Amino acid sequence: MKILIIEDEARIAKRIERMTRDFFDKEVQILLSDSVENALNTIEKQSIDLLLLDLNLNGEDGFEVLQMVVAKSFQTIIISAYTDKAIMAFNYGVLDFVPKPFDANRLAQAFTRYITPARKSEQDTQFLAVKKTKTIKLIPVKDIRYIKGAGIYTELHLFDGRIELHDKSMESLEKLLPAEFERIHKSYILCWRETDKLIVATGGKYNILLKNGELLPVGRSKYKQIKHKLI
């Protein structure tokens, strides 16, 4: 597991590194960066799993980094004293916002959210970012009908019929999306308000009929939970 810490104060960076190693039992590779330029270069050259980002980097705005990497496959945790930017950060799809000053327990809480499967965000993510050639495009979450797993990517199926590719996995997106999104199958996450009814097909297969007439498969392990929710 590879973690990048972007923090301009060496003392705080070392403290975060120590707490990170303590939490992950030292089975982790940690990279350190102290500026926007160095951070973006590192992200370009390294394949990381988790980003820990400060929002004030020697006077530079850490949001420059966030806006460039929100479409990447890894998760991001903000560690910053700029708590007034927390809502904006959650809107961009960060996993957690740890306010400074912080202690080991608060940082561990953020790490626990990272390693815990299918835990919904306490804040509503407003956008998912997708890469478009040399730009980043923000897709409003309210425009997403359902999400489909597509190999190493996920497909965002929008209400207007468009499909956008996203780099984050189904498991990563499940942690970020608001509670109205439901995992109905290993390959599908559905905006629940689009559900019409549950259909039992021949051969013991289950489907959900959407309001637009589409049929999506329901996993056997999800059937009872979904049936109860539709009652």
KAGIKA-V356571 format. One record per backbone hydrogen bond with DSSP energy under -1.0 kcal/mol. CO is the residue of the C=O (numbers start at 1). NH is the residue of the N-H. Records with the same first field share a line. If there is no record, write none. Layout:
# KAGIKA-V356571
CO=NH, NH
This chain:
# KAGIKA-V356571
1=29
2=49, 50
3=31
4=52
5=33
6=54
9=13
10=14
11=15
12=16
13=17
14=18
15=19
16=20
17=21
18=22
19=23
20=24
21=26
24=27
26=28
29=3
31=5
33=7
35=39
36=40
37=41
38=42
39=43
40=44
41=45
42=46
49=75
50=4
51=77
52=6
53=79
55=62
57=60
60=57
61=64
62=66
63=67
65=69
66=70
69=72
75=51
76=95
77=53
78=98
80=100
81=83
82=85
83=86
85=89
86=90
87=91
88=92
89=94
90=93
91=127
96=78
98=80
103=107
104=108
105=109
106=110
107=111
108=112
109=113
110=114
111=115
112=116
126=141
128=139
130=137
132=135
135=132
137=130
139=128
140=143
141=144
143=159
145=191
146=157
147=189
148=155
150=153
153=150
154=166
155=148
156=164
157=145, 146
158=161
162=158
164=156
166=154
169=173
170=174
171=175
173=177
178=181
180=192
182=190
184=219
185=188
187=149
188=184, 185
189=147
190=182
191=194
192=195
194=211
197=209
199=207
205=201
206=218
207=199
208=216
209=196, 197
210=213
214=210
216=208
219=222
222=226
223=227
224=228
225=229
226=230
